[in-house]
Amino acid sequence: MAVRLSKRLDITLDAAARVGWQREGVEIAPEALVTIATARAAFERLIEQPGIVIYGVTSGYGQRAWQRFTREERIAHAAKPSLAAQAHAGEPFPERVVRIMVLARLANFLEGHAAVRPSLAETVARMLDEALPEVPREGAMCAGEILPLSTLFGGVHQRIELREKEALALINGAPVAAALASDGALAGARRLALAEEIFALSAEAYKMPIGHFSPEVARLSGEASEVATAERLFGLIAGGTAERRPYQAPVSYRVLPKMLGRLRRDCSRLAETARVSLSQVSDNPVFLPPDAQHPDGQILSTGGYHNAAAWPDLNAVAAAYADLASLADRHISRLLDGKTSGLPDGLLSGPDDDRYLGTLGFAVAGYAEAARHAAQRVFMPASEGGGFVQNDTPVPTSLAWDGQERAGRQLDRALGALAVIVSHALDVTGRAAPPALAGRLESIRRAAPPITGRVAPGPLSDAVTRSFWGEIYPGPTD
């Protein structure tokens, strides 16, 4: 099945999930191909106007923007794309992310703003039917995303002869930021739902007073994400144990609607940035199709490729992940403290006990610390990346994505350990999960059955974590 694209607003977050995560192809609608062809014809008339200056078309690139081409030089320049931008190396982005980059690249094409030919647009779309180049994520910071895009689209000229502006239309813009924001948003939505369920199970195991999740109280905050989170948490533990603590639970339980509500809010903001970024025109220079005043259209140099929203939103999600990993650490400590949790000593009687789980808390402290390191905020780089006069302001979106990806996986590990302890706590006390959480508890126990004999807790926690990754990502190791 293929995603059909008629206009750039068809490139949605759902389309990104289908193309990137579900590996569907793309079909460009006939009416879009007509629009692309019409814009290209106007552009070819425009570049023949005497004295016109178009960056990268009638002039050189980057620090050579002062250079002017004759018509013959212009044609030769277009047919020989530069290899200079294929400059970075290292660990690649996951294929799911690279596929979204290709999809987002088409946003500039569909309504003629890249001034490319229909044949080039179709060539790019067909890349999704084949194995894609590996795109390094290390060092992928630059103005206009030319380093990762040059690697991704560097082989296109071997499939189709490029003409004026087409090489630049492949490697200049912000489809990488759109893809990274989309990937973070897609993972974030799934991770949020998972975290709500594991923390709700923890609250149930601790016999937390259900009033801590009261939607009525949450509504007093006036914050929609907090209200939505409280409503979900309240629904998850409804119908659970009737014998609850007669006094308030520790702060780490009472603040769950606020902390998980914060992640919900940050994920929602990231999803909105992804939605806007996927369909926006980010080309440079950008072609404006003909109108009454400009019968051959206009072409203008812009900074539209500078996505200033993606990396701060990825930063925020990463920070929320790190704080929730610390919260999981607190929950483990509270659950293992039999004096306050009311749980039997079998959970913490000592390292020689076959079912002792206290050392999982040691590991979670490490996961939480790793999440905090990964979530360190990134800023727009102080260096101008080689000192080129034109390309003097890189963006750190790749670093921000990498931080939230690593912080998220550390949170998953912390949740995996917490899930093992919660499952064991409910097992040794002979309690069932609340109806809305019965399926979650069953899935945890499929990965790590309740402890009945001598067993190391680490492999149990890892098995649960990997089952979580199977839910969050297209594949457990992707």
C-alpha positions in Angstrom: 0.0 0.0 0.0 1.3 3.5 -0.8 0.6 6.9 0.7 -0.9 9.1 -2.1 0.4 12.7 -2.2 -1.6 15.4 -4.0 -0.4 18.4 -2.0 2.1 19.1 0.7 -0.5 19.0 3.4 -0.9 15.3 2.7 2.5 14.8 4.4 1.1 14.3 7.9 2.4 12.6 11.0 0.2 9.7 10.1 1.8 9.6 6.7 5.2 9.7 8.4 4.3 6.7 10.5 3.1 4.7 7.5 6.2 5.5 5.4 8.8 5.5 8.1 7.6 3.0 10.7 5.4 0.8 8.6 7.6 1.0 5.5 4.9 1.9 3.0 5.7 3.6 -0.3 4.6 6.9 -1.8 2.6 7.7 -4.9 2.6 11.2 -6.3 -0.9 12.0 -7.7 -1.2 13.0 -11.4 -2.5 16.5 -10.5 0.6 17.1 -8.4 2.8 16.1 -11.3 1.0 18.7 -13.5 1.6 21.4 -10.8 5.3 20.4 -10.6 5.7 20.5 -14.4 3.9 23.9 -14.7 6.2 25.4 -12.1 9.3 24.0 -13.7 8.3 25.5 -17.1 7.9 28.9 -15.5 11.2 28.6 -13.7 13.0 27.7 -17.0 11.6 30.9 -18.5 12.6 32.9 -15.4 16.3 31.9 -15.4 16.7 33.1 -19.0 15.9 36.7 -18.0 19.0 38.9 -18.5 21.0 39.7 -15.3 19.0 37.5 -13.0 20.9 36.2 -9.9 19.7 33.0 -8.4 21.8 31.4 -5.6 23.2 28.1 -6.6 21.8 28.3 -10.1 23.4 31.4 -11.8 25.9 31.7 -8.9 28.1 29.4 -6.9 27.3 27.7 -3.6 28.2 28.8 -0.1 31.3 30.9 0.2 31.4 31.1 -3.6 28.0 32.8 -3.9 29.8 35.8 -5.4 30.6 33.7 -8.5 28.4 34.3 -11.6 27.9 31.7 -14.4 27.4 32.1 -18.1 24.5 30.0 -19.5 26.9 27.2 -20.5 28.6 27.2 -17.1 25.2 27.2 -15.4 24.1 24.1 -17.3 27.4 22.3 -16.6 27.3 23.3 -12.9 23.8 21.8 -12.6 24.9 18.4 -14.1 27.8 18.0 -11.7 26.6 18.1 -8.1 29.3 18.8 -5.5 30.7 16.0 -3.4 32.0 18.4 -0.8 28.9 18.2 1.4 29.4 14.5 2.0 31.6 15.3 4.9 30.4 13.5 8.0 30.6 9.9 9.2 29.7 7.7 12.1 26.7 5.7 13.4 23.7 6.0 11.1 20.2 7.1 11.8 17.7 4.3 12.0 16.1 3.4 8.6 12.7 4.5 9.9 14.0 8.0 10.3 15.7 8.1 6.9 12.5 7.1 5.2 10.7 10.0 6.8 13.5 12.3 5.5 12.7 11.2 2.0 9.0 11.7 2.5 9.5 15.2 4.0 11.8 16.1 1.1 8.8 15.9 -1.2 7.0 18.7 0.5 9.0 21.3 -1.4 8.3 19.5 -4.7 4.5 18.9 -4.6 3.3 22.4 -5.2 6.2 23.6 -7.4 8.3 25.5 -4.8 11.5 23.6 -5.6 11.1 24.1 -9.3 12.2 20.6 -10.1 10.9 18.4 -12.9 8.2 15.7 -12.3 10.7 13.0 -13.2 13.0 14.1 -10.3 10.1 14.1 -7.8 9.1 10.6 -9.0 12.7 9.4 -8.7 12.9 10.6 -5.1 9.5 8.9 -4.3 10.8 5.6 -5.8 13.7 5.6 -3.4 11.3 4.4 -0.7 10.9 1.1 -2.7 14.6 0.3 -2.4 17.3 0.1 0.2 18.3 3.6 1.3 21.8 4.9 1.9 23.0 5.0 5.5 22.9 8.6 6.8 25.4 9.3 9.6 23.9 10.9 12.7 27.2 12.1 14.1 28.4 15.5 12.9 25.0 16.1 11.1 25.0 19.8 12.1 25.0 22.4 9.4 23.0 25.2 7.8 20.4 23.9 5.4 20.9 20.2 6.4 23.3 19.8 3.5 25.5 17.2 5.1 22.9 14.5 5.8 20.9 15.3 2.7 24.0 15.1 0.5 24.6 11.6 1.8 21.0 10.6 1.4 20.5 12.0 -2.1 24.1 11.8 -3.3 23.4 9.0 -5.7 20.3 10.5 -7.4 22.4 12.0 -10.2 23.3 8.5 -11.2 19.6 7.7 -11.9 18.6 11.0 -13.6 20.6 13.8 -15.2 20.1 16.9 -13.0 19.3 20.3 -14.3 19.4 23.8 -13.0 18.5 24.0 -9.3 17.7 20.3 -8.9 20.8 19.4 -7.0 20.2 22.2 -4.6 16.6 21.3 -4.2 17.7 17.8 -3.1 20.2 18.9 -0.4 18.9 22.2 1.0 15.9 22.5 3.3 14.7 21.0 6.6 13.3 17.5 5.9 15.8 16.1 8.5 14.4 18.2 11.3 10.9 17.2 10.2 11.8 13.6 10.3 13.6 13.8 13.7 10.7 15.6 15.2 8.2 13.1 13.7 10.2 10.1 15.0 10.4 11.6 18.5 6.7 12.4 18.5 5.7 8.9 17.3 7.9 7.2 19.9 6.8 9.7 22.6 3.1 8.9 22.2 3.7 5.2 22.6 6.1 5.7 25.5 3.7 8.0 27.3 0.9 5.4 27.2 3.3 2.7 28.5 4.6 4.9 31.3 1.1 5.7 32.5 0.3 2.0 32.7 3.5 1.0 34.6 3.2 3.9 37.1 -0.4 3.1 37.6 0.5 -0.5 38.4 3.0 0.8 40.8 0.4 2.9 42.5 -1.9 -0.1 42.7 0.9 -2.3 44.2 1.5 0.5 46.8 -2.2 0.6 47.6 -2.1 4.3 46.9 -5.3 6.3 47.8 -7.2 6.6 44.5 -8.0 10.3 45.3 -4.4 11.2 44.3 -5.5 10.7 40.7 -8.8 12.6 41.1 -9.7 14.3 37.9 -11.7 16.8 39.9 -8.6 17.9 41.7 -6.6 18.0 38.4 -9.2 20.3 36.8 -8.4 22.9 39.5 -5.0 23.2 37.8 -6.5 24.5 34.6 -3.9 22.5 32.6 -5.5 20.3 29.9 -2.6 17.8 29.7 -2.7 17.3 33.5 -6.4 16.7 33.5 -6.2 14.2 30.6 -3.5 12.3 32.4 -5.4 12.3 35.7 -8.4 10.9 33.9 -6.4 8.1 32.3 -4.6 7.2 35.6 -7.9 7.2 37.5 -9.4 5.0 34.9 -6.5 2.6 34.9 -6.7 1.8 38.7 -10.4 1.9 39.0 -11.8 -1.4 40.3 -8.5 -2.3 42.0 -8.0 -3.2 45.6 -10.6 -1.9 48.1 -8.1 -1.8 50.9 -6.0 1.3 50.3 -3.6 3.2 52.5 -5.4 5.2 55.1 -3.0 8.1 54.7 -1.4 9.9 51.8 1.3 8.2 49.7 4.8 9.7 49.2 5.2 12.7 46.9 6.5 10.5 44.1 3.1 9.0 43.8 1.0 12.1 44.3 2.8 14.0 41.6 2.2 11.4 38.9 -0.6 13.4 37.2 1.7 16.4 37.0 4.8 14.6 35.9 3.1 12.4 33.3 1.0 15.4 32.3 4.2 17.3 31.6 5.3 14.5 29.2 1.9 14.5 27.6 2.2 18.3 27.0 5.8 18.0 25.7 4.9 15.2 23.3 1.9 17.1 22.1 4.0 20.2 21.4 6.6 18.0 19.6 3.8 16.4 17.5 2.5 19.8 16.5 6.0 20.9 15.4 6.4 17.7 13.4 3.0 18.3 11.8 4.0 21.8 10.7 7.5 20.8 9.7 6.6 17.8 7.5 4.5 19.9 5.1 6.3 23.3 5.2 8.3 24.7 2.3 11.9 24.9 3.5 13.7 25.2 0.2 16.4 27.8 -0.5 16.0 29.5 -2.8 12.3 29.0 -2.9 10.3 29.4 -6.1 6.9 31.2 -6.0 4.7 30.2 -8.9 3.5 32.7 -11.4 0.8 35.3 -10.6 -0.6 38.4 -12.3 2.4 40.5 -11.4 5.1 37.8 -12.0 4.1 35.8 -15.1 7.3 33.7 -14.8 7.2 33.4 -11.0 9.7 34.6 -8.5 12.7 33.0 -6.8 13.9 34.2 -3.4 16.7 33.3 -1.1 15.4 32.6 2.5 16.3 31.1 5.8 13.3 28.8 5.7 15.5 25.7 6.2 16.3 26.8 9.7 13.9 24.8 11.9 14.1 26.6 15.2 11.4 24.6 16.9 12.4 21.0 16.5 15.5 20.9 18.8 13.9 22.8 21.8 10.9 20.5 21.7 13.1 17.4 21.5 15.1 18.8 24.4 11.9 19.1 26.5 10.8 15.5 25.8 14.2 14.2 26.7 14.2 16.1 30.0 10.7 14.7 30.8 12.0 11.2 30.2 14.9 11.7 32.5 12.8 13.0 35.3 10.4 10.1 35.0 13.3 7.7 35.2 14.2 9.3 38.5 10.6 8.9 39.6 10.7 5.2 38.8 13.8 5.0 41.0 11.8 6.6 43.9 8.9 4.2 43.3 11.2 1.2 43.6 12.7 2.4 46.8 9.2 3.0 48.3 7.9 -0.4 47.2 10.9 -2.2 48.6 10.5 -0.5 52.0 8.1 -2.9 53.7 7.6 -0.6 56.7 5.8 1.9 54.5 4.6 -0.1 51.5 3.1 -2.9 53.6 4.5 -5.5 51.2 6.1 -8.7 52.7 9.7 -9.0 53.6 10.2 -11.5 50.7 10.8 -8.6 48.5 13.7 -7.2 50.5 14.8 -9.6 53.1 18.4 -9.7 51.9 20.7 -10.5 49.0 20.8 -14.2 49.9 17.0 -14.6 49.4 16.2 -16.3 46.1 13.6 -13.7 45.3 15.4 -10.5 46.5 14.9 -7.6 44.1 16.6 -4.8 45.9 19.5 -4.7 43.5 17.2 -3.7 40.7 17.1 -0.3 42.4 20.9 0.0 42.0 20.6 -0.5 38.3 17.7 1.9 37.9 19.8 4.6 39.7 22.3 4.1 36.9 19.6 4.2 34.2 18.2 7.4 35.6 21.6 9.0 35.7 22.3 7.9 32.1 18.9 9.5 31.1 19.9 12.8 32.8 23.2 12.8 30.9 21.5 12.1 27.6 18.9 14.8 28.2 21.4 17.6 28.7 20.0 20.6 26.8 21.6 21.4 23.5 21.9 24.9 22.0 22.6 26.4 18.7 26.3 25.8 18.1 28.7 28.6 19.0 30.9 27.7 16.1 29.9 28.7 12.6 31.0 25.4 11.2 34.2 26.2 9.3 33.7 29.9 9.0 32.0 30.0 5.7 30.4 33.4 5.2 27.2 32.1 3.8 26.6 29.0 6.0 27.5 30.4 9.4 24.6 29.2 11.6 24.2 25.4 12.0 21.4 23.7 14.0 21.7 21.0 16.7 18.6 19.0 15.9 20.5 15.7 15.4 22.0 16.0 18.9 18.6 16.8 20.4 17.1 13.8 18.7 19.9 11.6 19.8 19.5 12.8 23.4 15.8 12.1 23.6 16.3 8.7 21.9 18.9 7.7 24.5 17.0 9.2 27.4 13.8 7.5 26.3 15.5 4.1 26.2 16.9 4.6 29.6 13.4 5.4 30.9 12.2 2.2 29.2 14.9 0.3 31.2 13.8 1.9 34.5 10.2 1.1 33.7 11.1 -2.5 32.9 12.7 -2.9 36.3 9.8 -1.2 38.1 7.4 -3.5 36.2 9.2 -6.6 37.4 9.0 -5.4 41.0 5.3 -4.5 40.7 4.5 -7.8 39.1 6.2 -9.6 41.9 4.6 -7.5 44.6 1.1 -8.3 43.3 2.0 -12.0 43.0 3.3 -12.4 46.5 0.2 -10.6 48.0 -2.2 -12.6 45.8 -3.7 -9.6 44.2 -5.0 -9.1 40.6 -4.4 -6.0 38.6 -7.3 -3.5 38.1 -9.4 -4.5 35.1 -7.8 -1.8 32.8 -4.3 -3.0 33.7 -4.9 -6.8 33.5 -3.6 -7.0 30.0 -0.5 -5.0 30.8 0.3 -7.2 33.8 -0.2 -10.3 31.6 2.2 -8.9 29.0 4.8 -8.2 31.7 4.5 -11.8 33.0 4.8 -13.2 29.5 8.2 -11.6 29.3 9.2 -12.2 32.9 7.1 -14.8 34.8 6.7 -14.2 38.6 9.7 -15.4 40.5 9.3 -18.9 42.1 12.9 -20.0 42.5 16.5 -18.8 42.3 16.8 -16.3 39.4 18.8 -13.2 38.6 16.6 -10.1 38.4 18.6 -8.4 35.6 17.6 -10.7 32.7 14.0 -10.5 33.9 14.1 -6.7 33.7 15.9 -6.8 30.4 13.3 -9.1 28.9 10.4 -6.8 30.0 12.3 -3.8 28.6 12.7 -5.5 25.2 9.1 -6.3 25.1 8.4 -2.6 25.7 10.7 -1.7 22.7 8.7 -4.1 20.6 5.6 -2.0 21.4 7.3 1.4 21.0 9.4 0.9 17.9 8.7 -0.8 14.6 11.1 -3.5 15.7 12.8 -4.4 19.0 16.3 -3.3 17.8 15.4 -0.7 15.1 
